[in-house]
Amino acid sequence: MGSANYKIFGSPGAWHVEHDGKVANTYLTKAAFKAAAAAASMALREGHEIMITAAGSDGGRQTSTGARE
């Protein structure tokens, strides 16, 4: 199976989820994370590898444990 990548980005009042290079919605709250997690859950059940990334509060890219990449 393929992979599904979700990138969460934005600022308060304008959060976005990018998937396959497309951004479909703008979220007023961090509900963008819930939307990405729901979509990733469905992809995982279909056998896809998934990855969800979100910038840290300082805008830097971090791993899930907080380490810098």
Buried (B, 14 or more C-beta within 10 A) or exposed (E): EEEBBBBBBBEEEEBBBBBEEEEEEEBEEEEBBEBBBEBBEEBEEEEBEBEBBBEEEEEEEBEEEEEEE
